[in-house]
């Protein structure tokens, strides 16, 4: 079992920055693929970024060059640094974990609201 708790959301003006954190429980955190997802009102949930145990990263086209995902296995924490934020980045952001050989993210945090004002 992995429990995930996000923090760092809030209200920011367009062009600003926020850093989200996701603290994980469990001794096997380093073996999981970690992802950040977001869901805006009326829209489907989308994968924003993910990072493997070997620090390989993948980003949605909409955030490439603006967002950076990273992990600190010693602290059981994954981060999402968000720069040059846009109003369309407004959403509930959630972190999730999946096993390396699985395509399904089976563990989820409760989510944190990010609101970008124009």
N, C-alpha and C positions, 0 to 999 in steps of 0.2 A: 504494500500500500504506500502511496505517496500522497501527502497533503500539500496543497499549494495555496499560498496567501500572497496576493498582489498588494502593492502600495505605490504611491507616487502620482496618482492621477490628480486632476484638478482643472481649473480654468486658466487659460493662457490666451494671450492675444496672438493673432496671426503673425508668423515670423518668429515666434518664441520657441522655447525648448522645454521639454520635460524629460525626466528619466523615470521609467517604471522599473520596479523591482518585483521579483517573484521568489519568495523564500519557500524552499521545499523541505519536507521532513524525509526521513529515511536515509539509510546508509548507502544506498545504491544510486544516489542522484546522478553521479558522474556517468553512469551507463545509459541514461535515458536521453532520447532526443527531446529537446524542449522547443516549444513553439509559442509564439504570441499571435493571438487571433483578435479580431475586432468585429463588432456588430453595431451598425448604425440603425436608427429607427426605420422600420420598413424595408430593411435590406437584409440579405443573407449574411451569415457569418463568413468571414474570409481570413485566410492565413496571411499574416503580415510578414512574419519572419520566423525562421527556425534555425536551430543550431544543433549539430550532432555532438556526440561525446568527443569527437576529434576536432571540434571547433570549425567544422565545415558549415558555412552559412548559406541561406537562401532567402531572397526577399521578393515580395510582391513588386511588380513594376511600378506601382503607384508610390512606393516609398524608397525605392533605390536611390542612393546618394543622400538621403535625408535621415534615415533611421539606421541604427546599428544595434545588432543583438550581440550579447556577450554573456559569458557564464564564468562564475567563480566556484569551482567545485569544492574548494576548501570551506566556503561559506554556504554551500548548497543553495546558491542564488543565481538566477538568470536576470539579465537586465535588458531593457529596451531604451536606448537613448534616441530621443525624437527631436530633431532640429528642423528649423524652417517649417514649422507647423502651419497647416492650412485649415480653413473651416471644414473642408471635406474630410479631415482626419478625426472629426468629432465622432465618438463612438464609445461603447463599453469595450475595454481591452481586457482580455483574459489570457492567462498563461495555461499551458497544457503540457502533459508529458506522455510520451509513448516509448514502448520498448523498441530496441533497435530493429528487430525483425518484423515489427508490426507496422501496418499502415494506419492503425486506429489510435487516436489519442484517447487514452482511457482515464486519465486523471486530469481534473480541471480545477482551477481556482474559481473564486466567486465573482471576479471581475472588478475593474476599477474604471470610473467614468473619466473620460478625457473630453473637455469641451474647448474648442478653439473659436474665439470670437473674431469677427472681421473688423 
